[in-house]
Amino acid sequence: MATLLFSVQDHKLFECKISSHNLIIGRSDTCDVALPGEGLSRQHCRIEKRGRRWMLTDLSKHGTFIDGERITRQLLLVGQTFQIGLYTVQIQEEKEDVSETVAVLAPRHHEFVVAYDTEILVERAILTVVSGPEKGTEIRLKQVETSVGTSGRLMINDPALLPSHFTIVVSRGRPMVTPTNGPVFLEGHRLLNTTPIYPDDVFSAGQSKFSIQIIKGIDQHTSAEQFGSMIGVSDKMQQIFGRLKVFACHDFPVLIVGESGTGKELAARGIHQHSQRASGPFVPINCASIPESLLESELFGHEKGAFSGATSRHDGAFQQAHHGTLFLDELGELPMSAQVKLLRVLESGDIRRVGGTQVEFPDVRIVAATNRNLDEMVKDGTFREDLLFRLQVLSVYLPPLRARKEDVMPIAQRLCQDLGFMEELSYQVRQMLWNYTWPGNVRELRNVLSRAFVLGMGVIRAEHIEINSSSVVIETTPEMMGNGAFLEKILQACDGNISLAARQLGVPRTTLFYKMKKLGIAD
């Protein structure tokens, strides 16, 4: 498959593959390639395969040009270029795909996610044969682009149809029909180019009439036991993993919300690894760690001499994440001035370096994360509502560890393996981990186990589990009550308060004091 190289003033912007039959370029998000900027129509031009050549058809009022001459319809060879708006587009030879090191999921841009609170609800397109030899046939469209005819991706038994007679493109849940090798009629008029099809429309080709309906249905792949580096056995987390896998198949912005330490960056990396962008870069930016004066430069880059200390040209996060994923962590810490600039980029798709005039159009998917309540921040006037709408097209909430206690031990065992401790955790350790509330979530669990691993010289024991005892009630056993080192550790965590230690151990104060005297801990 050939590719299109998009450039502006000899500056390479991005490449995209040409679909097997045709590709629409324009300003509308219903196009296969949507471009910002003036001089572009909503549907500007169409490219169709014609043997070894490509048919370029102008659909615009602004014009499509080859060597400065406006064209209406012209065949192009590989290597030729044409101009639309401020863009120069070149058709290039097919490039060999580099083998992926990460297995990615098939894209599902033909579906549109409309709800995902409890179950994922998606819109799907159904082609129905209204009349003709196969009247009553209903076919779910499972691709972004489907050729229909006596041959092609979808074959219809109608002798009056031609091979690949017409093509249906479903972009973000919106169906469009393009006549390919044969005539297509809608309301008695012959279609000359790509036309949106609405639920009440009936179009005809050959001896058949067709309609396309958009139906809502529950996604059946909403559960998974693992996602990227994240594991979980609870029903809640398996549903979230399934949801994240569905999100990865689309290319919309994702907002991940959850307390600190719940694994928001791991979720973002998992989305990247399971997406079609897996071979591209994953660029994380912590919005809270960058001074406000440098934030614009870090996001959009700067030119040499743009400000004091700018000794060379610098690529910002958007340039670095070209063809990949940009992860904006701690989104709620983004100052209002930076929110305005980020919103403009999301709306226009173009960026300018600090101190520069050249426009760049990086191909980037945004995944953002926050532990703050952005809805409350919108009410307080500290976060822009329009930016929130742009970023939470898809969103997911990662629950705290205390709300999914079933996941504590599987996560703990995995963390232990990562540390090099391959044995099963003892009963005492498991009880301590189970009964703790984990305000710091998985991050705190990892730190507790890492510290115990170091203190135990490579072995994780109960006496080395250092946790905030005011948040834990330990289920004690006779062996634990007879372990002097363990009791000393509990007393140390309770600052020597015997009454508090007894409450945490779930035993009377007199019993604990008796054990302490017997073990020589108390006088």
VENNOR-V810103 format. One record per residue. N is the residue number from 1. NEAR is the number of other C-alpha atoms within 8 Angstrom. D_FIRST is the distance of its C-alpha to the first C-alpha in Angstrom with 2 decimals. Layout:
BEGIN
n=N near=NEAR d_first=D_FIRST
n=N near=NEAR d_first=D_FIRST
END
This chain:
BEGIN
n=1 near=9 d_first=0.00
n=2 near=10 d_first=3.78
n=3 near=13 d_first=6.67
n=4 near=12 d_first=10.15
n=5 near=13 d_first=13.16
n=6 near=12 d_first=16.33
n=7 near=12 d_first=19.66
n=8 near=10 d_first=23.31
n=9 near=7 d_first=25.74
n=10 near=5 d_first=23.62
n=11 near=6 d_first=23.31
n=12 near=8 d_first=19.83
n=13 near=11 d_first=19.47
n=14 near=11 d_first=16.15
n=15 near=8 d_first=12.38
n=16 near=7 d_first=10.21
n=17 near=8 d_first=6.68
n=18 near=10 d_first=6.49
n=19 near=8 d_first=7.44
n=20 near=6 d_first=7.21
n=21 near=8 d_first=10.34
n=22 near=10 d_first=11.70
n=23 near=12 d_first=12.36
n=24 near=12 d_first=15.92
n=25 near=13 d_first=17.19
n=26 near=14 d_first=20.88
n=27 near=14 d_first=23.78
n=28 near=10 d_first=24.12
n=29 near=7 d_first=23.00
n=30 near=8 d_first=21.89
n=31 near=13 d_first=18.91
n=32 near=9 d_first=15.40
n=33 near=9 d_first=16.05
n=34 near=11 d_first=19.83
n=35 near=10 d_first=21.45
n=36 near=9 d_first=25.17
n=37 near=9 d_first=27.42
n=38 near=6 d_first=29.46
n=39 near=8 d_first=28.33
n=40 near=15 d_first=25.62
n=41 near=11 d_first=26.08
n=42 near=8 d_first=25.37
n=43 near=13 d_first=22.57
n=44 near=18 d_first=21.92
n=45 near=13 d_first=19.07
n=46 near=13 d_first=16.32
n=47 near=11 d_first=13.03
n=48 near=10 d_first=12.17
n=49 near=11 d_first=10.05
n=50 near=7 d_first=12.75
n=51 near=5 d_first=12.08
n=52 near=6 d_first=10.93
n=53 near=10 d_first=11.94
n=54 near=13 d_first=11.72
n=55 near=13 d_first=14.90
n=56 near=12 d_first=16.33
n=57 near=11 d_first=19.30
n=58 near=12 d_first=21.92
n=59 near=10 d_first=23.40
n=60 near=12 d_first=25.73
n=61 near=6 d_first=29.28
n=62 near=9 d_first=28.51
n=63 near=11 d_first=26.33
n=64 near=15 d_first=22.98
n=65 near=11 d_first=23.64
n=66 near=10 d_first=22.42
n=67 near=5 d_first=24.86
n=68 near=5 d_first=27.34
n=69 near=6 d_first=27.47
n=70 near=8 d_first=26.80
n=71 near=11 d_first=24.54
n=72 near=7 d_first=24.42
n=73 near=8 d_first=21.57
n=74 near=8 d_first=19.83
n=75 near=8 d_first=17.04
n=76 near=9 d_first=15.08
n=77 near=9 d_first=13.63
n=78 near=10 d_first=11.15
n=79 near=8 d_first=13.63
n=80 near=8 d_first=15.73
n=81 near=9 d_first=17.01
n=82 near=11 d_first=18.81
n=83 near=11 d_first=21.31
n=84 near=13 d_first=22.09
n=85 near=10 d_first=25.15
n=86 near=10 d_first=25.35
n=87 near=10 d_first=21.61
n=88 near=12 d_first=19.78
n=89 near=12 d_first=16.05
n=90 near=12 d_first=13.94
n=91 near=13 d_first=10.54
n=92 near=10 d_first=9.32
n=93 near=9 d_first=7.63
n=94 near=7 d_first=4.95
n=95 near=7 d_first=7.70
n=96 near=4 d_first=9.29
n=97 near=4 d_first=10.28
n=98 near=4 d_first=14.00
n=99 near=4 d_first=16.04
n=100 near=6 d_first=17.74
n=101 near=5 d_first=21.50
n=102 near=8 d_first=22.05
n=103 near=7 d_first=21.14
n=104 near=9 d_first=19.60
n=105 near=10 d_first=20.00
n=106 near=7 d_first=17.52
n=107 near=8 d_first=17.28
n=108 near=9 d_first=19.62
n=109 near=14 d_first=19.11
n=110 near=14 d_first=20.10
n=111 near=13 d_first=23.58
n=112 near=10 d_first=26.10
n=113 near=10 d_first=28.81
n=114 near=8 d_first=32.14
n=115 near=8 d_first=34.71
n=116 near=9 d_first=35.07
n=117 near=5 d_first=38.76
n=118 near=4 d_first=39.63
n=119 near=9 d_first=36.71
n=120 near=13 d_first=33.18
n=121 near=12 d_first=33.03
n=122 near=13 d_first=29.68
n=123 near=13 d_first=28.91
n=124 near=14 d_first=26.78
n=125 near=16 d_first=25.91
n=126 near=12 d_first=27.50
n=127 near=12 d_first=26.87
n=128 near=12 d_first=30.23
n=129 near=14 d_first=31.08
n=130 near=12 d_first=34.27
n=131 near=11 d_first=35.36
n=132 near=10 d_first=34.39
n=133 near=8 d_first=34.21
n=134 near=11 d_first=32.70
n=135 near=9 d_first=34.87
n=136 near=8 d_first=35.09
n=137 near=8 d_first=31.78
n=138 near=8 d_first=30.23
n=139 near=7 d_first=26.70
n=140 near=8 d_first=25.48
n=141 near=11 d_first=22.03
n=142 near=5 d_first=20.30
n=143 near=9 d_first=16.88
n=144 near=11 d_first=16.07
n=145 near=9 d_first=14.66
n=146 near=12 d_first=16.29
n=147 near=13 d_first=16.35
n=148 near=16 d_first=19.99
n=149 near=15 d_first=21.70
n=150 near=14 d_first=23.05
n=151 near=11 d_first=19.66
n=152 near=11 d_first=16.64
n=153 near=7 d_first=16.53
n=154 near=9 d_first=20.15
n=155 near=9 d_first=22.46
n=156 near=10 d_first=25.73
n=157 near=7 d_first=28.61
n=158 near=13 d_first=29.46
n=159 near=8 d_first=29.97
n=160 near=6 d_first=29.69
n=161 near=13 d_first=26.08
n=162 near=11 d_first=23.23
n=163 near=10 d_first=20.01
n=164 near=13 d_first=17.76
n=165 near=16 d_first=20.77
n=166 near=15 d_first=19.92
n=167 near=14 d_first=17.69
n=168 near=12 d_first=19.23
n=169 near=12 d_first=17.92
n=170 near=15 d_first=20.09
n=171 near=13 d_first=20.15
n=172 near=9 d_first=22.99
n=173 near=13 d_first=24.74
n=174 near=11 d_first=24.69
n=175 near=13 d_first=23.49
n=176 near=11 d_first=22.34
n=177 near=12 d_first=21.90
n=178 near=13 d_first=19.99
n=179 near=14 d_first=21.01
n=180 near=9 d_first=18.12
n=181 near=9 d_first=19.73
n=182 near=10 d_first=23.27
n=183 near=12 d_first=25.93
n=184 near=11 d_first=26.55
n=185 near=11 d_first=29.94
n=186 near=11 d_first=31.34
n=187 near=6 d_first=35.10
n=188 near=5 d_first=35.48
n=189 near=6 d_first=33.07
n=190 near=8 d_first=29.86
n=191 near=12 d_first=26.84
n=192 near=6 d_first=25.15
n=193 near=7 d_first=22.57
n=194 near=9 d_first=21.49
n=195 near=8 d_first=24.75
n=196 near=8 d_first=25.89
n=197 near=11 d_first=27.67
n=198 near=8 d_first=30.84
n=199 near=8 d_first=32.83
n=200 near=5 d_first=35.36
n=201 near=9 d_first=32.93
n=202 near=11 d_first=32.70
n=203 near=11 d_first=30.21
n=204 near=11 d_first=30.24
n=205 near=12 d_first=28.00
n=206 near=9 d_first=29.46
n=207 near=12 d_first=32.64
n=208 near=14 d_first=31.49
n=209 near=12 d_first=31.86
n=210 near=12 d_first=29.85
n=211 near=14 d_first=30.34
n=212 near=14 d_first=28.37
n=213 near=10 d_first=30.53
n=214 near=10 d_first=29.94
n=215 near=8 d_first=31.93
n=216 near=8 d_first=32.87
n=217 near=8 d_first=32.94
n=218 near=8 d_first=33.62
n=219 near=9 d_first=30.80
n=220 near=4 d_first=31.70
n=221 near=7 d_first=30.20
n=222 near=14 d_first=32.67
n=223 near=10 d_first=34.27
n=224 near=10 d_first=33.40
n=225 near=10 d_first=35.72
n=226 near=10 d_first=33.82
n=227 near=12 d_first=31.35
n=228 near=11 d_first=30.26
n=229 near=7 d_first=33.60
n=230 near=9 d_first=35.61
n=231 near=10 d_first=37.72
n=232 near=12 d_first=40.05
n=233 near=10 d_first=41.95
n=234 near=9 d_first=43.35
n=235 near=6 d_first=42.09
n=236 near=7 d_first=41.62
n=237 near=10 d_first=39.23
n=238 near=15 d_first=37.26
n=239 near=11 d_first=36.67
n=240 near=12 d_first=35.60
n=241 near=14 d_first=33.15
n=242 near=12 d_first=31.61
n=243 near=12 d_first=31.43
n=244 near=12 d_first=29.77
n=245 near=12 d_first=27.06
n=246 near=10 d_first=26.37
n=247 near=12 d_first=26.42
n=248 near=12 d_first=23.88
n=249 near=14 d_first=21.31
n=250 near=10 d_first=21.73
n=251 near=8 d_first=21.45
n=252 near=9 d_first=24.93
n=253 near=13 d_first=27.73
n=254 near=14 d_first=29.98
n=255 near=14 d_first=33.69
n=256 near=15 d_first=35.41
n=257 near=13 d_first=39.19
n=258 near=14 d_first=41.78
n=259 near=12 d_first=44.74
n=260 near=9 d_first=44.50
n=261 near=10 d_first=43.56
n=262 near=13 d_first=41.78
n=263 near=11 d_first=38.43
n=264 near=12 d_first=36.55
n=265 near=9 d_first=34.57
n=266 near=10 d_first=33.78
n=267 near=13 d_first=32.45
n=268 near=12 d_first=30.31
n=269 near=10 d_first=28.92
n=270 near=11 d_first=28.28
n=271 near=13 d_first=26.28
n=272 near=14 d_first=24.13
n=273 near=12 d_first=23.79
n=274 near=15 d_first=22.81
n=275 near=14 d_first=20.26
n=276 near=11 d_first=16.59
n=277 near=11 d_first=18.16
n=278 near=12 d_first=19.89
n=279 near=9 d_first=18.37
n=280 near=10 d_first=19.63
n=281 near=12 d_first=23.33
n=282 near=11 d_first=26.07
n=283 near=11 d_first=28.74
n=284 near=8 d_first=32.09
n=285 near=9 d_first=34.69
n=286 near=10 d_first=38.24
n=287 near=12 d_first=39.48
n=288 near=10 d_first=43.05
n=289 near=5 d_first=43.17
n=290 near=8 d_first=42.27
n=291 near=7 d_first=45.08
n=292 near=8 d_first=44.64
n=293 near=5 d_first=45.03
n=294 near=8 d_first=42.00
n=295 near=11 d_first=39.74
n=296 near=12 d_first=38.00
n=297 near=11 d_first=37.30
n=298 near=10 d_first=35.99
n=299 near=9 d_first=33.57
n=300 near=15 d_first=32.45
n=301 near=16 d_first=33.49
n=302 near=15 d_first=36.03
n=303 near=13 d_first=36.66
n=304 near=11 d_first=39.20
n=305 near=10 d_first=42.66
n=306 near=10 d_first=41.71
n=307 near=7 d_first=44.64
n=308 near=5 d_first=47.17
n=309 near=5 d_first=45.53
n=310 near=11 d_first=42.09
n=311 near=6 d_first=42.21
n=312 near=7 d_first=38.48
n=313 near=9 d_first=35.27
n=314 near=8 d_first=34.08
n=315 near=11 d_first=30.80
n=316 near=13 d_first=31.60
n=317 near=13 d_first=30.20
n=318 near=12 d_first=27.58
n=319 near=10 d_first=26.19
n=320 near=9 d_first=26.42
n=321 near=16 d_first=24.56
n=322 near=12 d_first=21.48
n=323 near=11 d_first=18.42
n=324 near=16 d_first=21.12
n=325 near=16 d_first=24.31
n=326 near=15 d_first=27.61
n=327 near=14 d_first=30.61
n=328 near=13 d_first=33.72
n=329 near=13 d_first=36.64
n=330 near=13 d_first=40.12
n=331 near=12 d_first=38.80
n=332 near=9 d_first=42.31
n=333 near=7 d_first=43.64
n=334 near=10 d_first=41.54
n=335 near=7 d_first=44.09
n=336 near=9 d_first=44.16
n=337 near=6 d_first=43.24
n=338 near=11 d_first=40.00
n=339 near=12 d_first=39.30
n=340 near=8 d_first=39.42
n=341 near=9 d_first=36.91
n=342 near=9 d_first=34.52
n=343 near=11 d_first=34.76
n=344 near=9 d_first=33.96
n=345 near=10 d_first=30.76
n=346 near=8 d_first=29.68
n=347 near=6 d_first=30.49
n=348 near=8 d_first=28.96
n=349 near=11 d_first=26.13
n=350 near=10 d_first=27.44
n=351 near=10 d_first=29.77
n=352 near=11 d_first=32.19
n=353 near=13 d_first=33.76
n=354 near=11 d_first=37.51
n=355 near=10 d_first=39.06
n=356 near=9 d_first=35.89
n=357 near=6 d_first=34.80
n=358 near=6 d_first=31.08
n=359 near=7 d_first=28.87
n=360 near=8 d_first=26.02
n=361 near=9 d_first=23.43
n=362 near=14 d_first=22.53
n=363 near=9 d_first=20.09
n=364 near=11 d_first=22.59
n=365 near=10 d_first=23.62
n=366 near=12 d_first=27.41
n=367 near=14 d_first=29.47
n=368 near=15 d_first=33.20
n=369 near=15 d_first=36.32
n=370 near=14 d_first=40.01
n=371 near=10 d_first=43.31
n=372 near=8 d_first=44.96
n=373 near=7 d_first=45.54
n=374 near=9 d_first=43.46
n=375 near=6 d_first=44.95
n=376 near=7 d_first=48.39
n=377 near=10 d_first=47.22
n=378 near=11 d_first=46.03
n=379 near=7 d_first=49.52
n=380 near=7 d_first=51.13
n=381 near=7 d_first=49.13
n=382 near=8 d_first=47.59
n=383 near=13 d_first=43.98
n=384 near=10 d_first=42.16
n=385 near=7 d_first=41.52
n=386 near=7 d_first=38.55
n=387 near=11 d_first=36.88
n=388 near=10 d_first=37.61
n=389 near=8 d_first=35.96
n=390 near=10 d_first=32.79
n=391 near=13 d_first=32.68
n=392 near=10 d_first=33.79
n=393 near=10 d_first=31.15
n=394 near=11 d_first=31.02
n=395 near=9 d_first=33.99
n=396 near=10 d_first=35.62
n=397 near=7 d_first=39.12
n=398 near=12 d_first=39.79
n=399 near=9 d_first=43.37
n=400 near=11 d_first=45.92
n=401 near=13 d_first=46.85
n=402 near=9 d_first=50.29
n=403 near=6 d_first=48.70
n=404 near=11 d_first=46.93
n=405 near=8 d_first=49.52
n=406 near=9 d_first=47.90
n=407 near=12 d_first=45.19
n=408 near=11 d_first=47.70
n=409 near=10 d_first=48.32
n=410 near=11 d_first=44.76
n=411 near=11 d_first=43.69
n=412 near=11 d_first=46.83
n=413 near=10 d_first=46.23
n=414 near=8 d_first=42.66
n=415 near=10 d_first=44.01
n=416 near=12 d_first=46.72
n=417 near=9 d_first=44.27
n=418 near=7 d_first=42.38
n=419 near=8 d_first=45.77
n=420 near=7 d_first=46.51
n=421 near=11 d_first=49.12
n=422 near=6 d_first=48.17
n=423 near=4 d_first=51.36
n=424 near=5 d_first=51.90
n=425 near=8 d_first=53.52
n=426 near=8 d_first=57.21
n=427 near=6 d_first=58.67
n=428 near=9 d_first=60.33
n=429 near=11 d_first=57.13
n=430 near=10 d_first=55.24
n=431 near=10 d_first=58.04
n=432 near=13 d_first=58.00
n=433 near=9 d_first=54.28
n=434 near=9 d_first=54.44
n=435 near=10 d_first=57.31
n=436 near=9 d_first=56.05
n=437 near=8 d_first=54.44
n=438 near=10 d_first=51.80
n=439 near=7 d_first=51.84
n=440 near=9 d_first=49.33
n=441 near=14 d_first=47.04
n=442 near=12 d_first=44.75
n=443 near=11 d_first=45.16
n=444 near=11 d_first=48.94
n=445 near=11 d_first=48.66
n=446 near=10 d_first=46.68
n=447 near=8 d_first=49.27
n=448 near=11 d_first=52.18
n=449 near=13 d_first=50.86
n=450 near=10 d_first=49.98
n=451 near=11 d_first=53.47
n=452 near=14 d_first=55.06
n=453 near=14 d_first=53.10
n=454 near=9 d_first=54.43
n=455 near=8 d_first=57.95
n=456 near=10 d_first=58.07
n=457 near=6 d_first=57.01
n=458 near=9 d_first=53.94
n=459 near=9 d_first=55.49
n=460 near=12 d_first=55.20
n=461 near=10 d_first=58.64
n=462 near=10 d_first=60.14
n=463 near=8 d_first=62.44
n=464 near=12 d_first=59.52
n=465 near=12 d_first=57.73
n=466 near=10 d_first=58.51
n=467 near=6 d_first=57.81
n=468 near=7 d_first=59.50
n=469 near=10 d_first=62.17
n=470 near=6 d_first=63.03
n=471 near=7 d_first=59.79
n=472 near=11 d_first=60.29
n=473 near=12 d_first=62.74
n=474 near=10 d_first=62.91
n=475 near=9 d_first=63.86
n=476 near=9 d_first=66.43
n=477 near=6 d_first=67.62
n=478 near=6 d_first=70.88
n=479 near=6 d_first=68.98
n=480 near=10 d_first=67.53
n=481 near=12 d_first=70.97
n=482 near=8 d_first=72.42
n=483 near=8 d_first=69.90
n=484 near=10 d_first=71.62
n=485 near=7 d_first=68.55
n=486 near=11 d_first=66.58
n=487 near=11 d_first=69.40
n=488 near=9 d_first=69.75
n=489 near=11 d_first=66.07
n=490 near=10 d_first=66.47
n=491 near=12 d_first=69.62
n=492 near=8 d_first=67.98
n=493 near=11 d_first=65.12
n=494 near=12 d_first=67.84
n=495 near=6 d_first=69.75
n=496 near=8 d_first=72.67
n=497 near=8 d_first=73.24
n=498 near=11 d_first=74.52
n=499 near=7 d_first=74.49
n=500 near=8 d_first=70.82
n=501 near=12 d_first=69.91
n=502 near=12 d_first=71.84
n=503 near=11 d_first=69.95
n=504 near=12 d_first=66.61
n=505 near=10 d_first=67.81
n=506 near=10 d_first=69.23
n=507 near=9 d_first=72.73
n=508 near=8 d_first=76.11
n=509 near=10 d_first=77.06
n=510 near=6 d_first=80.13
n=511 near=8 d_first=78.01
n=512 near=12 d_first=75.72
n=513 near=10 d_first=78.76
n=514 near=8 d_first=80.44
n=515 near=10 d_first=77.37
n=516 near=12 d_first=77.21
n=517 near=10 d_first=80.90
n=518 near=7 d_first=80.54
n=519 near=9 d_first=77.63
n=520 near=7 d_first=79.46
n=521 near=9 d_first=77.08
n=522 near=7 d_first=79.85
n=523 near=4 d_first=83.58
END
